[in-house]
Amino acid sequence: MTLIWETGIRNMALPRVLLIDDNKIRTQQLETIFQFMEYKIDTAGSADYASCFTETDQLSGVFVGDGIEKQATVISNIVERVNKVPVIFVIAEGTAHQVPTAITNSVFHVLEWPATHPVLKPILDKLLVSGAQKTFMVRSESDRRSSSVDRLKGKSQAIAGIRKLIEQVAESDATVLILGESGTGKEVVARALHDASFRKDKPFVPINCGAIPGELLESELFGHEKGAFTGALNARQGRFEMAEGGTLFLDEIGDMPLAMQVKLLRVLQERTFERVGSNKTIQCDVRVIAATHRYLENEIKENRFREDLFYRLNVFPIEIPALKDRTEDLPLLVNDLVERMEASNRGSVRLTNAAMAMLMQHEWPGNVRELANLIERLAIIKPKGLIDAADLPEKFQHYQVPEEILDGIEAADIEEDEQSEQVEAIKAFEGAMNTFEGTVSNLAQLPEQGIDLKEYLNDLEIDLIRQALSECGGVVAHAAKRLNMRRTTLVEKLRKYDLQR
């Protein structure tokens, strides 16, 4: 086994280790071991280590000793510099419990020195090879947060503010309270926060506190022993145990019964709990993220929510805006929803700019959830089709698309419509001729003196356009619908016949 590890190390390009330590005795010991392991080792103190990072891509590992000045800052700086190279924190034997959580989560491994058992060459070989070949817990800032950026769709200031809040709180274990209306995506934000934290490789366990009866919620959260109550045929883990080392998301915390609020408060304070039917205390290392659509301050006044629990949860609040307050994100959200449907083979759909402009005027009381339901319904009605404003459900039809929006959105389409313009004009003319049957019947007999057909058709077209505009109050989009032609086609005809005034 040792031979395999040695071979793996020798096949790596320029095996090199960097040791940053102010403890001279430990530095000499580690230097001797790594030289025996046929590594090139560079040593530096905490005051002059910066010059050692000229070729970080050739590093097999970085060892940092404890006891250096501002060790948390130094380790954070090193992690950012070396990206995915394993960083090993070397500490005095028996002091592992004193290492701050932030450091434990940021480094690849914490190594006690001298170890309880002899530190042999194969052990260090294995540590470095596994660190070089696996996906490390230590990631660059952009790597750790890429998934969270992908989840939060939007370019509005509100979404940019939420991203910033996530960055600020991600590296701590502070309890986060997410506030917002139903359907705004509170669980999406919670998952993004988990993905941006150092707990991302551990479980993310959600539970809806409002969907579980109060008498069963304790068992769901803390688990139970066999025979703890009627129907408890086997022992069962609770959500806190499932989320060990990771994140527990308590959705709709405002709906939790008062009796359970007391027990949750104790867990948050003591970081311990007992299963139902057991007196054995279980330690837990879980980050708690809670969410609610209720105004908890009002719930406290009505004695439906404990004030002490509120302050324990509300360490770092994040408020999610309603969709009506960030309608500029609507096109991105629609594209994301369509992509998700296509990826799961649930159909596809496209929206015209006019349809999108109408959607942006809606209040969206159901927020993103309502939008998702609409897109799925449209994909069923017109699978892989093009949804225009007239294809939207009736509740959207009272919205009028502002002229300036349509002019800006569709101006680029005019050139593309030139070839189809003639065909659509003929269709519009045929429809108008069928409407005015009397006029058609009069034209059935060609006058003896003949007519200028082109001039006659132009005059008739101008007259019909004027009538349509008059009936629609001058709104070009509505007049185009009356004439059964595209709006861009009608705009071109207005210019052609100098009818724009």
N, C-alpha and C positions, 0 to 999 in steps of 0.2 A: 504493500500500500504506500509505503514511504517512497518507493522508487517511482510510482505513478505520479505522485505529487511533485517530486524533484524534476521529473521529465517535463511536466506541465510548466514548471517555473522556468526551466532552461530554454523551452521553446518560445517563451515570451521575449519580445524585442527589448533589449537593454534593460534587464530587471534592475530597478533602482528604487530605493526606499529613502524617504525623508523623515528624520527624527527631530522634532522640535521639543526641547526639554531644558529646564534650568537646573535639574538635578544631575550633577556631574557623575555621581556613582552609578545611577541608573543608566545614564547615557553610555558610559563605558561598558556596562554589562550588555546592553542591547546591541551596541556597536560590535562587540566581539561575536555575539550570536549570529548577526546578519552577515558578517564577513565569513563566518564558517558556512553559512547557507549559500555563499557565492553571490550575494547581492552587493551592488554598489550602494553604500550608505552615506548620505550627507547629513550632517548634524548642524543644528543652529539653536540659538537661544530665542526666547520670546521677543527680544529687542531687535534681532537682526535676521528674522526668517524670511522677510519679504523678497530678498534677492534670490531665494532658492526656487522660485516658481517660474523660471524662464522656459522650461520644457515640461509642462505638466502632463503632456500626452505620453511621456516616457516613464511616468511614475507608476509603480506597482502598488504603492500604499504610502500613507502619511501617518506617522505615529506622533501623538501629542501627549506630553506628560502633564500630570496635574500639578497644582501648586504654582503655576506660572501666573504672572500678574494679568488681570482682566481675562481669565481663561475663556469665559463664554464669548467675549468679543473676538478673541483670537481664533477660536474654533469656528465661529460663524464666518469669519473672513476666509479661513482656509477652505471651508466647505464650498464657498462661492468660487474660489479660485480654481480648485481642482475638479469641480463638476462631479463626475461619476467615479472618480478614483476613491477607493475605500479609505476612510479616515478612522483610525483606531485611537481611542482615548485610553491612555495608560494611567492607572490609579494605584494608590497604595492598597495593599491587601486588607480586606475587611471594611473598606470605605465605600462600597458600591451604593449603599443606601443613602449616602450623602450627595451623590451626583444629582444635580438638578434635572428634572424631567426634560427640559428643553435641550440640554446637551445629550442626554441618552437618546432622544428621538432624532437628533441631527446627525450623530456619528454612526458609522457602520457597526462598530463593536466597542464594548468597554472591557478592557483587559486588566485584571488585577496582577500587580507585580510586587514581589515575586508571588507566583501562583501557589495555591495550596498543593497542587501536584507539580512535579518537575515540568517546566516548559521545554518540551523537546522540539527539535527541528520540524518533525512532521506536523505538529500542531500549528506552528506559524505558517508553514507551507500551505496547509489546508485553508487557513484563514485568508491568506492573500489570494490564492487561486479562486476560491469561492467568491471572494469579493470582486475579482476581476471578471468573472464569467457570468454573474447573475445581475439582475436589475436591482440596483442599490436603493436602500431607503433614503440615502442622501441624494438629493436631486437639486438641480439649479432652480432658481426661483421661477423661471418660465416653465420648466418641465413640470414642477409640482402644481402649477396653477393652470396648465393648459386645458385640462378637462373642465375646470370650473368656468373658464372663459367660453368654451364651446357650449356649455349648458345655458348660459345666460344670453339669450338672443336680444339684441337691441343696441341702438346707438344713442339713445336719449340720455339726457343728463341724469335722470333718475337711475337708470341701469348702471351708468358709469359710477355714480355714487355708491351703489350697492357693491360693485366690484371692489371699490376702494375700501369699503368697510370690511369686506371679506379678507382682503390682504392684511388689514390692520389686526384682525383678531385671529387669523388662521394659526399662527405659531403659538398662541397661548391655549390654555385649557379652560378659559373662562366660559361660563354658561351663557348661551346666546338665546335671546327671545325674539322670534320672528313674528312681526305683526302685519296684518293685511287682510283684505276681504277674501272671501271664499273664491277659489279659482284663480288667484293671482300667481300661484306657483311657489308657495312657501316651501314645499318639499324639494323643489328644484334648487332653491337657494341653500337649503340645509345640506343637500348632497354636494353642491358646489363647495360649500364650506368644509365639509368632510374631505373632499378630494384635494383641497388646497392645504390641508393640515398634515402634520407628520403622522397622523393616525390613518392615512389613506389606505395603507396595506392591511388594515384591520377591518372588522365588519362594520357596516352601516345598517343599523336595525331600526326600522320605523314601527310605530304603533299609534293607532288612532284612539285616543283616550275617550272620545265621544261615541265610538262605535261598539264599545264593549260594556256590558252591564257592570254596575259597580261591584256586585258581589263576585264577579269573575276577574276583575281588573287586577286585584292583588296577586292572584295566581299567575296571570299573564306577565306581570312585571317581575315578580320575585321567584316564581316557580313554586312547586309544592312537592311534598313527600308522599309516598304511597300510603293510601288510607287516610290522608289529611281531611278529606270530606267525601261525601257520597259521590261515587263515580271516579274517584282518584285511584285508578287501578294500578298505576305505575308512577314512579317519581318523574318529575318533569322540570327541565330548566326554564327559567324565566327570561324575559328580554334583557335584563341587566347582565345575566351570565352569558347570554348569546353575544352581547356587544362588548365583552371584556377586551380591553385594549383599544376599542374603537369608539364609535359614536352611537348614542341612543337618541332617536328623534321622537319626541313626545308631541304628536300632532293634536290639535284641539285641546290643549291643556286646560282651557277655560271650562271645559265640560266635565272635568274630573270631579268626582264626589268629594265633599269636605273630609270625610274619614280617610280617603286615600291621600289627600293633600298633606295630612299630618305625617303619614308614613313616608311619603316622597321627600318631604322636608328633612326628615331624619337621615335618609340615605344621602342626600346632597351635602349634609353637614358632616356626617360621620364617615361616609364612604364605605358603609357596611350595611348588610341586610340579612334577614333570615327567610328561608323558604317557609311557605305556609305548612304548619304541622311540624316544624323543626325548631330547635333552640340553638342550632349551630350557626354561629356568626360567619358570614362570608364576606371577605374583602372584595371590593370592586374598583377597577380602574377604568372608568367610563366617562367620556365627555357627553354632557347632556345639552341637547338643543331642543327648545320648546317652541311651539307655534300656536297661535290662536287668531280667530277672526273677531273675537270679542274685545271690548274695551275693559281691560281688567280693573282699571281704577273704578269704573262704575260697578263692576261685580263685587269689589271690596266693600263699597258703600252699601250694597244690597246684601252683604254677609253671605255671598255665594263663593267667595274666593278669599283665601287667607292672605293677609297683608305681608306676613313674614315670608311666605313662599314666593310671593310676587317679587320682593326685593332680592331673594336668593336667585330667582330666574332672570331678573331684569338687569343682569350685570352689564350686558352689551346688547342693546336693542337694535334690530334692523327692521325698518318699516318698508314693506313692498307697496309701491303705488298701484292704484287701479289701472286697468288697461285704458280707460277713457282719459287718463292723465298722461299717457305716453303713446298716443295714436301714431306718432312718427315711427314707432317700432312695428306697426302692423304688417307692412310688406315683408319684413324679415321673419316675423312670426309665422305668416302664412306660408312662406317658402319652406321654413323648417318643418311645419306640420305636414306639408305635401311630401317632402323628402322622407319623413318618417313613415307615411302611409305607403309610399313606393317601396321603401326598404322592407316593409312587412307584407308586401303583396296585397294591400288593401285598396288598391286603385290609385288614380291620380286625377288631377284637375288643374286647369289654368284659369286665371282671372284676368279680364281686360282691365285696362287702366281706369275706365269709367266705373266698373264694378268696385275696384279697390277704393276709388275716391268716395263712393257711397258708403262703403264699410267704415271708412275713417270718420264718418259723421255720427256713427251709432254710439250709444252710451255704454254698451257692453256691461250690463248688470252682472252677468255671469263670468266676466273677465276672460282670461285665456281659455278656460274650460268651455265657455260658450262658443268662442271662436273655433276651437278644435271640433266641437260637435257640428258646427255649420260647415266646415270644410269637408268633414266626413260625409255629411248629408249630400252636399253638392257633388261629391265624387260618385255617390250612388245614383243620383238623378242623371248626371251627364258624365259617365265614366270616360276619362281621358279627353274630355271636351273642353271647350272654351266658354267660360261663364261670363256673360255680359251683364250689364246693370239690370236688364229686364228679366234675367234668369234668377235673380236673387229672390228670396222669400218675400211675401207680401209686406211684412213689417218693415222692410227696408225701402219700399217703393215710394214712400212719402219724402225721402231725402232727394234734394235737387243738387246735382253736381255743379259747383260753381264754374262759370265760363273760364275764368283765369286758370283754374286747375286743369280743365280739359285742354285748353290751348297749350299750356306748358307740357302736359303729358303726351299729347297726340301730335304735336307739331312735327316730330321726327318721323311720323308715319305717313306724311303726305306724299313724299317722294315714292315710297314703296307702293302707294295706292294708284299711281298713274296708270298702270297697265289694266288694273281691274276697274278703273273709274268708268270707262266706256260701257263695260258690261253692266255695271250697277246702274248707270244712267238709263240704259235701255230698259232694265227691269223696273226702275222707278217710273219711267214714262209709260210703260205698258200698264203698270198698276194704276197710274193716274187716268189713263185713257179708259180703263175698265170702270173706274169710278164715275167718270163723266160719260155715261152711255149716249146721252143726247149729242154731245159733240162728236163722238165717234160715228154715230149714224149719219150726221150731216156730212162727214168727210168720206162716207162710203161712195158718194157720187163725185167724181172729179169735175170741177167747173170747166166749162168749154174753153175759157181763156187760159186754163192751167193755173198753177200756183208755184211759188218758190217754197218748196217743201222744207228746206233747211231753215229759212227765215220764219216759216209758219211754226215749226217745231220749237225754235228758240223762243218765239213770242209766247207760245203755250207753256213752255217750261218756266219762263220768267213769271208768268201769271200764277202758276201753281205754287211756285216758291214763295211769292208774295203772300198768297192766301195762307200757306202753311205758317209762315212767320207771324202773320197777323193773328191767326187763331192761337198761336203758342206764345203770344206776348213778346215776340222777338228773341226767344230762347232757341238758339241754333240746334242744340242737341235734341230738343223736343220736336222741332220742325223736321229734322232729319228722320226721326222715328215715324212722323206722320207720312213722310214721303217714301218710307221704306228704303232708305239709303244710309250709307255711313256718314257720320258727321264730317269727316275730312273731305268726302266728296262734295257735300253741300258747301263747305267753306270755300273750296276751289271754284264752285259755280258762282258763289257770291262775288268772288274776285273777278271772274270771267265776265259777268254781266254788270259789274260795277254797282252791285246792290249792297255794298257793305255799309253805306251810310243809312 
